[in-house]
């Protein structure tokens, strides 16, 4: 893995964590971004060294996902099984799907396979294989709609 790709992977994971915090606590975006810049990205917390993340990429995902949230949620809802809504999804799962959908929508420079693989990896940090497969399938369905 190259340094750039690993710093982007770290940015994606941190973005999902920031989006979760924003969703749960309604932390204003400027304060949330500053907190992550100052204390989380590449920091050492309780003897755990966090990998350095590509800060601009992190900011783009967090801000962009927040700004396009309604459009993204509509895409996710459209691809969920009948009777399901974003409100029924696990809160962490929802942030993974939102961030991945954002990248599929706006980062045409990043291949579909890379976006899906990266967010499946993020899902592995929080869930087991079944949920990671769900992320794969849902993001693939969204990619077919927005990138065809």
Secondary structure, 3 states (H helix, E strand, C coil): CCHHHHHHHHHHHHHHHHHHHHHHHCCCHHHHHHHHHHHCCCCEECCEECCCCCHHHHHHHHHHHHHCHHHHHHHHHHHCCCCCCHHHCCHHHHHHHHHHHHHHHHCCCCCHHHHHHHHHHHHHHHCCHHHHHHHHHHHHHHHHHHCC
